[in-house]
Structure formats: structure tokens, C-alpha cells
Amino acid sequence: MRVGGLCGGELDQPVSLPFQVGERLEYNLKWGFFPVGSAVMEVLPEDSQDTDGPKIIRFSVRTNSFADTFYKVRTQISSTIDPLFTRALRYEKSQSEGSTRREIVVDYDYDRGEARYVQNDSSPVVTSIPGPVFDPLSIAYFFRLHPLQPGGETRLPTCDGKRFREVIVRAGQREKIKLPMGKVVAIGTTPAMENLGGVFNKSPKGMLRVWYSDDERRVPVRVSSKVIVGSFTATLTSANPPLLLK
């Protein structure tokens, strides 16, 4: 697999993964200045007896009692990736946001060249895929595989099960990010895609940014987006293994 590089070049097979099974990242969530919940991202083995096999990235988000009164969120997303992190194998989303309830499963069949999307036991939606693709969650981890270059750009083949598209992501400059545990040097990335659901949808003129620590692990330390009801921010509060601070 070859993917457009962050400097406009080409990337071959990924190097050894900078994140390992057992990594756990915890975030607090804010709308503007108001704390509204928490989120967790973790890396798990698909098979507990084979930690070198396919990996599962799990993302879960829940609102606090304050936010529950007007928009309760209890959503979990998981992405199963091949051992070398070259393609998505399965994407699952259990969505509970406000009045929305969805159970989504996407299976990627590379022999047939298709993705099969099923929502709430409905008939499958089949989408053609030209080759290896990433799902909306695993693309966030792709940027941890290789050093980020300020001002660089990459294109990622992405499929959410209903549509295939190439997502263009641009990297910004190095900057210091203040976290509860200390300061880190990070590089912000801006993907040209809408991949937040429900009330977290980007507003028409909004912008989603993800900052990654400028070290060998490239941990996502902050996510910020202009959304329908204001500014949404997720900030890293805890990392296991611990984050390297400056």
C-alpha cells in the first residue's frame, strides 16, 4: 500500500507502531467554557491470546450530568485494523446521542473490493473500494505512524461504508499546548472532512483540528472544532503510558 505523504511524497509500508496494545488516553470535553463530558481512546488486541495480530482502536464518549439534561451522549466506536496498520478490517459504531439510536457495522472485503454497511439490521449497503482504506476512526491513528512535517499534506483513502473518498489533511506549525499534566510541543492537523456526528457536526464554516505531540509516539493531545452549538474541544487529561512533557 502506498499513501500520499505529509510532504507530498509517497509512504511505503508503515514502520513499527508507536502505540502498543494497552495504551489508554483520556480526555475532557468542553463546549466553549463549559465541561460537558469525557472521552477515552484505547488500543486493544482483537484476540487476547495474540497481541501481535489485528488491533482494535476503541473510542468512547459520554456527557456529564449537566449536558445530559439537554443532549445525552453515550457513544462507542471501534475500528479493527490489520497487524501492520495498512487497512481497516471492520468498523462498528454504537451511537446514542440525544434521540438518535444507531447500531452500525461496516465490514471491508478486499477480495471482493467492497465495503458492506449495515445499520440497525437493515439490508446491507455495498460500496466499491479501489483497494486498502481506512475508516473514520483509524485515520486519526494513521498520523501517529510517521513523523509530522509542518506545512505538509497527505491524502488518505477513506470509507465509512457508504462512500469512498480521499481525505486531504494538512499539517500546521509546531506550537506549545498546555495540558493539565504540563506543556507539550505539538503539530496541528486539519482534515478536510466532516467526521463528527450529531451536535458535534461542523458548522458550515467550521474547522476541525487535531494536535499530535511532536515526539516518537505522536499522541493526539487536543481536538478542536467549530460546531453547531459553539466550540467543541477535547483535551488530553491522562495517558498510559505517560506522555513525554517539555
N, C-alpha and C positions, 0 to 999 in steps of 0.2 A: 504494500500500500504506500502511496506517495501523496502527501498533503502539502498544499502551499505553505511555505514557511513564514515566520514572523518578519523576515526581512525581504519577503517576496520571492524566496528561493524554494527549494524542494526539501522535504524531510523524508528520510527513509524509515525503516522500522524503528519504533521507539527504543530508547536506551532503557537501562534498568529503572524501575519505577521509583520515584522519590517519595511515594506514600506506601505504607505497608498495611497488611491486614491488622485490624485493631486500632487504627487511627480514629480518633473521635474529636470533632470540632464543634464547639457550642457557641451560639450567637444570641444576642438580644435583638429584638425587633422594635423599631420606633416608627410612628407616623409623626413627622415633624419632631416636636419635643416630647411627645407622649410615648412612654413604654407600652407596647401592646402585645408582647408575646416573646416567644423564644423559638429557636430552630437548632437542629442537630444534623450534622453530616458525618457519616462514618463509613469505613471500609470493612467489609466482611467477606469471608470465603463463601463461595456457593456451596461447597462441601466442606464441613468442619474437619473431615479427615484428610483433606487435600488442600492445604493453604497455597500451593503453587498452581492450582487450577484457576478457572474463571473467578473473577471478583465481583462482588455486589457493592455498589455505592448506594447508600440509603440516606435519603433526606426527609426529615420530618419537621413539621412546623405546627405550632399551636398558639392561639391567642390567650392572653391572660383574662382574669375575671372582668376587668374593665372593658376590654374590647369585645368580650363575649356578649355583652349586653346589646351591641349593635351589629356585630359581624363576627360570628364564631367560626374559627378555623381549626380543623383537626385533619391535616392532610399529610399523607406519606407517599413518597415516590422512591422507587428503586430501579436501578439500572444494572443489568448483568453484562459484564464485559469480558472478552476473551483474555487469556492469561497475559498476552503481550500488549494489551490495550490498543489493538488496532481496529476494533469494530464492536458495535453493540450487538448483543445476542437477544436481549429481552428487556422490555420497558414496562413497568407497572405503576399505576397511579391510583391510590385510594383517596378520592377528593371529597372533603366535607367542608364547604365554605359557604356560610350563610345558608340559603335554601338549596344550594347545589349539592347533589349527591351523585358521584360518578365512580364507577369501577372500570378502569381502563387497562387493557393488556395489549402489548404490541410484541409480536414475535418476528424476528428478522431471519428469513430463509434465503441464504446466499446461493444455494444450489439452484433455486427457482428464480432468484433475482427479484424478490418481492418482500414487502412488509405486510403483515396481517394485523389489522387493528380491530379490536372487539371492545365495545362499550356496553356495560350492563347486560351481558348475554345477548346482545343484538347480533344480527348477521355480520360476518367479517367484512371490513373494507380492505381491499387489496390495492397496494400502491407499488408500482415498479421502482426498483432501486438499481442504479447502474453498477454498484459494487459496494465495498465496505462503507458503512455510515455510522454516525454517532447519533444518539438520541438527545433530547433537550437537557437532560441532566449530565450525561457523561461528557458533553463538550466543555463543561466547567473544569473537569479534571484533565482534559487534554492539555490545557495550558500549563499544567504542572510538569509535563514530561520533558520540556526543553526550556533553556534559558530565554526569558523575555528580552527583546531588544526594543528600547524606547523608540517610538516612531515607526515600528514595524507593522506588518499586516499579514494576516493569514486567512485562508478560505477553508471552511470545514464542510464536508458533505454531511448533511443532517436530515433525519427523517423522524417525524413524530408519529408515523404510522398512517397519516392521512395525506401528507405532502412531503415530497423531497425538495430540498433547496440547499444551495451553498450559502453558508453564513459567513459574512465578512466580519472579521474582528480586528480592530486597530489598537495598538498599544500606545500609551501616553508616555510621560516622563517619570523619572524616579521622584518620589516625594516621601516625606515622613508622615506616617499615620499614627495617631495616638490611640492606644488601646487601653483597656482597664489594667492590663498587666505591665504596660510600658509602651515605648515607641518602637516602631519597625520602619525600615525603608521598604517601600512597595512601589509597584508599577501598575497603573490602572489600565484596564482594557475595556473597550466599548464595542459590544456586538450589535450588528445591525439586524436585530430580530426581536419579535415580541415572544417572550417565553415565560411570562408571569401570568398566572390566571386570576380570575375573579376580580376582587377590588384592587389587586396588585397589577392589573393591566397598565401598561404605559399609557400616559395621556398622549394625544396626537403629536405634541411637540416635546414629549418626554425623552429621557435618555437613561439607559441602563448602563451602569459601570460596575466592574468587578476589579478590586485591587488584590494583587498577589504579592506576598513577601518576596523581596529580592534576595533570595538565598537558594540553597540547593533543594529545599522542599517546596518552595513556591506555594505557600498556603494561602487560600483565599481569606483575607483578613477583613474585608468590608465589601458590602454590596449596596449600591445606592440607585434609586430610580425615582423619577417623577411619575406619580401615579394619579389615578382619577381623583382621589381624595386628598392629595398632597404629596409630600416627600416621604418615601419609604426607605429606611436604612437598616441593614443588618450588620452588626459589629461583633467581631470575634471576642469572646469573653474567656474562653478556656480551650486549651489544646493539649491533647495527649497523643504522642509525646509533646513536651513543652516546646513553645515557639522560641526561636533564637531572637533575642532582643538586642537593640542597638544601644 
